[in-house]
Amino acid sequence: MLTLSAALLLTAQAVKRWASQNPQLVEKYFSRGIYPVSSKIQTSVANLFPFSLYELVIVILVIYGLYRIVRLVRSAFRREFIRELTGFFTLVILLFSIGIFLFQFLWNLNNYRLPLKDQLGLDVTGNSVEALADTYEALVLRANDIRRTLSDTGDTVRTGKKVKNILETAWEGYITLAEQYDLFHSQKVKVKGLIFSRIQTISGYTGVYSFITGEPNINTEPPLVTLPHTACHEIAHQMGITFEDEANYVAFLACKNHPDVLFQYSGYLSALTYTGNALYRNSPELYGEISGLLSESIKNDLREIRNFWHRYQKETATKIADRINETYLKSNNQPAGIQSYGKFVDLLIAHYLKNNSI
C-alpha cells in the first residue's frame, strides 16, 4: 500500500511539473482531449441524482473515519494498538495519494492550459483608471435597465421553486457561448444545492466544484440574486476553467447570454460589485460619482447581500478557509492566491474596450 501510494504521488507530481512547462500540449491533449470526455461521463452520472454526490462522499468518509478511530481506541484494550495504528495511517496515506492522483488527472491539469484571455482574444494589459471607470459606469447603466424589468416583490424574492429553477437551468447560459467558442459545451449540467450550505456560509464561501463527481455545488443560503452567477461560476469549473478570475468572467458571459432575466441581472450585479470595489480603491471620487447612478432597487439588493454575510459569516472560520484556499491556489499555478478573484475586473475592462460595450 505504501509503495502504491508513493507511485501515485510521484506520478502526479511529475505530470504536474511537465504540465507547467507545456501549456500548449496540456491545452491540446488534456483540456480539449481527455478532459471533455472524462468530465462528460462524470456529469452524465451526476445528473441522474437529485442530491449532491459530493456531499454523500464526504459523509461516507467522515463516518468511515469515525469507525476507524473507534477501532483504534478499542484495539488499545486488546493489545493490538500498534498493528491497528499502522493499518490506519497506511490507509490514510493511500486514500490521500489516490485523491491527489485523481485530482490531477480528472481536473487540475487544466490549471496549466493556455490563458483564457488569449483564447478569447482579450488584451488585459495597461488598463487605466479611466477605462476602469468607464467599464463600471457601463455595468451600472446596463444593470439599471435589467433591474427595472424585475419585480421587488416577486422576481427577486426567494422561493424553493426559484432556487430549484436556478440549479436546473444555469447550464442554458452556455448554449450560446458553445456556439461562439469551442472551449465551451452545451451539455446539460445540473448544479447541486448543498444540504450543508450553512458550513459554507459561516466560512464565507458560495460554492465548490467536486472533481471526484464532476458536480458544480453551490451554497443556496445567500440572497437569490447572487445564486445564478454562482451557479454559472461552478459550471465554468466543470468546463475546465480552473482559475477563479476566469471562472467569474465566464460566468458573467453565461449569465449575460441566459434567457432568464434574473440570470442576466445576477451576472451584471456581480460584475459591477467587483469593478466598483476596484474603482473605489483607485479613485473614491469617481466611484462615488458613478455609484450615484445606481437605482434604489440595486442599492437595496447590495445592502441585502452585505447584511446577509455580516449576519452569518464567522471571522475565524473565514480566516481558516481562506488560508486553506490560498494554499491550494498558490500550489496550483495561481500565485496571486485568493487575490486572483480581483483579476475578474481586468477581463471585464478588456471586454468593454474590445466591444465598446458591456
C-alpha positions in Angstrom: 0.0 0.0 0.0 2.8 2.4 0.8 4.6 1.5 -2.5 1.4 2.2 -4.4 0.9 5.5 -2.5 4.5 6.6 -3.4 4.0 5.7 -7.0 0.7 7.6 -7.3 2.2 10.7 -5.6 5.4 10.7 -7.7 3.4 10.2 -11.0 1.0 13.1 -10.1 4.0 15.4 -9.2 5.9 14.5 -12.4 2.9 15.2 -14.6 2.2 18.4 -12.8 5.8 19.6 -13.4 5.6 18.6 -17.1 2.3 20.4 -17.5 3.7 23.7 -16.0 6.2 23.8 -18.8 4.0 22.7 -21.7 0.7 24.7 -21.7 0.0 24.2 -25.4 0.3 20.4 -25.1 -1.9 20.5 -22.0 -4.5 22.5 -23.9 -4.4 20.2 -26.9 -4.2 16.8 -25.3 -5.8 17.2 -21.9 -8.1 20.3 -21.8 -9.5 19.6 -25.2 -8.8 15.9 -25.5 -9.0 13.8 -22.4 -10.9 16.1 -20.0 -14.0 16.8 -22.1 -14.6 13.0 -22.4 -14.0 12.2 -18.7 -16.0 15.2 -17.4 -18.9 14.3 -19.7 -19.0 10.8 -18.2 -18.9 12.2 -14.7 -21.6 14.8 -15.4 -23.9 12.3 -17.1 -23.8 10.1 -14.0 -24.2 13.0 -11.5 -27.2 14.4 -13.5 -29.1 11.2 -12.6 -29.2 12.1 -8.9 -31.2 15.0 -7.4 -28.8 15.4 -4.5 -25.1 16.1 -4.3 -22.9 13.0 -4.7 -20.0 15.2 -3.4 -21.7 15.6 0.0 -22.5 11.9 0.1 -18.8 11.1 -0.4 -17.9 13.5 2.4 -20.4 12.0 4.8 -19.2 8.4 3.9 -15.6 9.4 4.5 -16.4 11.0 7.8 -18.5 8.0 9.0 -15.7 5.6 8.0 -13.1 7.8 9.6 -15.0 7.7 12.9 -15.4 4.0 12.6 -11.6 3.5 12.2 -11.0 5.8 15.2 -13.3 3.7 17.3 -11.5 0.6 16.1 -8.2 2.2 17.0 -9.4 3.1 20.6 -10.8 -0.4 21.0 -7.6 -2.0 19.9 -5.7 -0.4 22.8 -7.6 -2.7 25.2 -6.9 -5.8 23.0 -3.1 -5.3 22.8 -3.4 -4.7 19.0 -2.9 -1.0 19.1 0.4 -0.8 17.1 -1.0 -3.0 14.3 -4.3 -1.1 14.1 -2.4 2.3 14.2 -0.1 1.2 11.4 -3.0 0.0 9.3 -5.0 3.2 9.9 -2.2 5.6 8.9 -1.3 3.4 5.9 -4.9 3.6 4.7 -5.0 7.4 5.2 -1.8 7.8 3.2 -3.2 5.6 0.4 -6.5 7.5 0.3 -4.6 10.8 0.2 -2.4 9.5 -2.6 -5.4 8.3 -4.7 -7.1 11.7 -4.1 -4.1 13.6 -5.3 -3.7 11.4 -8.4 -7.4 11.7 -9.4 -7.3 15.4 -8.7 -4.5 15.9 -11.2 -5.9 13.7 -13.9 -9.6 14.4 -13.5 -9.4 18.2 -13.4 -6.3 20.0 -12.0 -4.1 19.8 -15.2 -6.5 22.5 -16.6 -4.6 24.9 -14.3 -1.8 24.7 -16.8 -3.7 25.2 -20.0 -3.5 28.4 -22.2 -4.9 31.5 -20.5 -8.5 32.3 -21.3 -7.6 35.9 -22.3 -5.5 34.5 -25.2 -8.2 32.1 -26.3 -10.9 34.8 -26.3 -8.6 37.5 -27.8 -8.7 39.9 -24.8 -5.9 42.4 -24.0 -5.7 42.8 -20.2 -2.6 45.0 -20.1 -2.3 48.7 -19.4 -5.7 49.4 -18.1 -6.2 53.0 -16.8 -8.4 54.3 -14.1 -10.4 56.0 -16.8 -11.0 52.6 -18.5 -12.0 51.1 -15.2 -14.4 54.0 -14.5 -16.0 53.7 -18.0 -16.4 50.0 -17.5 -18.0 50.4 -14.1 -20.4 53.1 -15.5 -21.4 50.9 -18.4 -22.1 48.0 -16.0 -24.2 50.2 -13.7 -26.3 51.6 -16.6 -26.9 48.1 -18.0 -27.7 46.7 -14.6 -30.2 49.5 -14.0 -32.0 48.7 -17.3 -32.3 45.0 -16.4 -33.3 45.6 -12.8 -36.2 47.7 -13.9 -37.7 44.6 -15.6 -37.7 42.6 -12.3 -40.2 42.9 -9.5 -39.1 43.7 -6.0 -41.9 41.6 -4.5 -41.8 38.7 -6.9 -38.8 38.1 -9.2 -36.1 38.7 -6.6 -37.8 37.0 -3.6 -36.6 33.6 -2.6 -38.8 30.6 -3.0 -37.9 26.9 -3.2 -39.2 26.8 -6.8 -36.9 29.6 -7.9 -33.8 28.2 -6.3 -34.6 24.8 -8.0 -35.0 26.6 -11.3 -31.6 28.3 -11.0 -29.9 24.9 -10.2 -31.5 23.1 -13.1 -31.3 25.8 -15.8 -27.9 27.5 -15.2 -26.3 25.5 -18.0 -28.6 27.1 -20.6 -26.4 30.3 -20.5 -23.6 28.2 -22.1 -25.6 27.2 -25.2 -24.8 30.5 -26.9 -21.2 30.5 -25.7 -20.7 27.0 -27.1 -21.8 28.3 -30.5 -19.3 31.1 -30.3 -16.3 29.4 -28.7 -15.3 25.7 -29.0 -13.8 25.6 -25.5 -17.3 25.6 -24.0 -20.0 22.9 -24.4 -23.9 22.9 -24.3 -24.3 19.6 -22.4 -26.8 19.8 -19.6 -25.1 20.2 -16.2 -27.2 20.0 -13.1 -25.9 22.3 -10.3 -26.5 20.8 -6.9 -27.6 22.8 -3.8 -25.6 21.8 -0.8 -27.6 20.4 2.2 -24.8 21.6 4.5 -24.9 25.1 3.0 -24.6 26.7 6.4 -21.0 25.4 6.7 -20.1 27.3 3.6 -22.0 30.4 4.8 -20.0 30.5 8.0 -16.8 30.2 6.1 -17.8 32.9 3.7 -17.9 30.7 0.6 -20.6 30.4 -2.1 -19.8 27.2 -4.0 -17.4 24.3 -4.6 -16.7 22.1 -7.7 -16.2 18.4 -6.9 -13.5 16.9 -9.2 -14.4 13.4 -7.9 -18.1 13.5 -9.0 -17.9 16.2 -11.7 -20.5 18.3 -9.9 -20.9 22.0 -9.5 -22.2 22.6 -6.0 -23.5 25.9 -4.5 -24.4 27.3 -1.2 -28.1 28.1 -1.5 -28.4 30.4 1.5 -27.2 33.8 0.1 -29.7 36.2 -1.4 -31.5 34.9 -4.5 -30.0 37.5 -6.9 -26.5 36.1 -6.3 -27.2 32.4 -6.9 -27.4 32.5 -10.8 -23.8 33.9 -11.2 -22.5 31.5 -8.5 -24.1 28.5 -10.3 -22.6 29.6 -13.7 -19.2 30.1 -12.0 -19.2 26.5 -10.7 -20.3 25.2 -14.2 -17.3 27.1 -15.6 -15.1 25.0 -13.4 -16.8 21.9 -14.8 -15.9 23.1 -18.3 -12.2 23.1 -17.3 -11.9 26.8 -16.4 -10.0 26.4 -13.1 -8.8 30.0 -12.4 -11.2 31.9 -10.2 -11.0 35.2 -12.1 -11.5 33.4 -15.4 -14.5 31.4 -14.0 -16.1 34.6 -12.8 -15.7 36.2 -16.2 -17.1 33.1 -18.0 -20.0 33.0 -15.5 -20.7 36.7 -16.4 -20.8 35.8 -20.1 -23.1 32.8 -19.4 -25.5 34.9 -17.3 -25.4 37.7 -19.9 -26.5 35.1 -22.6 -29.0 33.3 -20.4 -32.7 33.6 -21.5 -33.8 34.2 -17.9 -33.6 37.9 -16.9 -32.7 37.0 -13.3 -29.5 35.4 -14.6 -28.7 38.4 -16.7 -29.2 40.7 -13.7 -27.1 38.4 -11.4 -24.2 38.5 -13.8 -24.2 42.3 -14.1 -24.7 42.7 -10.3 -21.6 40.6 -9.6 -19.6 42.3 -12.3 -20.4 45.8 -11.1 -19.6 44.8 -7.5 -16.1 43.7 -8.3 -15.5 46.6 -10.7 -16.9 49.1 -8.2 -14.7 47.8 -5.4 -11.6 48.1 -7.7 -12.6 51.7 -8.7 -13.1 52.6 -5.0 -9.6 51.5 -4.2 -8.1 53.6 -7.0 -10.4 56.6 -7.1 -13.0 57.0 -4.3 -14.3 60.2 -6.0 -15.1 58.6 -9.3 -16.6 55.6 -7.5 -18.9 57.9 -5.5 -19.9 59.9 -8.6 -20.8 56.8 -10.7 -22.4 54.9 -7.9 -24.8 57.7 -7.6 -26.3 56.4 -10.8 -27.3 53.1 -9.2 -31.1 52.6 -8.9 -32.6 52.3 -5.5 -33.5 48.7 -6.2 -29.9 47.8 -6.9 -28.8 49.6 -3.8 -31.3 47.6 -1.8 -30.0 44.3 -3.3 -26.4 45.2 -2.5 -27.4 46.2 1.1 -29.2 42.8 1.5 -26.1 40.9 0.3 -23.9 42.8 2.7 -26.3 42.3 5.6 -26.5 38.6 4.9 -22.8 38.0 5.1 -22.4 40.3 8.1 -25.1 38.3 9.9 -23.8 34.8 9.3 -20.1 34.9 8.3 -17.8 34.0 11.2 -14.4 35.7 11.0 -12.3 32.8 12.5 -13.9 30.2 10.2 -13.4 32.5 7.2 -9.7 33.1 8.0 -9.1 29.3 8.3 -11.0 28.7 5.0 -9.1 31.5 3.3 -5.7 30.1 4.4 -6.7 26.7 3.0 -7.9 28.1 -0.2 -4.9 30.4 -0.6 -2.5 27.4 -0.1 -4.5 25.4 -2.7 -4.5 28.3 -5.3 -0.8 29.1 -4.9 0.2 25.5 -5.2 -1.8 25.0 -8.4 -0.4 27.7 -10.7 -2.4 30.6 -9.2 0.4 32.6 -7.5 -1.9 35.5 -6.6 -3.8 33.2 -4.3 -7.3 34.5 -3.3 -6.4 37.9 -4.8 -6.8 36.2 -8.2 -10.5 36.8 -7.8 -9.8 40.5 -8.4 -8.4 39.9 -11.9 -12.0 39.4 -13.0 -12.1 43.1 -13.4 -9.2 43.1 -15.9 -11.1 40.8 -18.1 -14.3 42.9 -17.8 -12.3 46.0 -18.8 -10.7 44.2 -21.7 -14.2 43.0 -22.8 -15.5 46.6 -22.7 -12.6 48.0 -24.6 -12.8 45.3 -27.3 -16.5 45.6 -27.8 -17.1 49.2 -26.8 -20.0 47.9 -24.7 -20.6 45.5 -21.8 
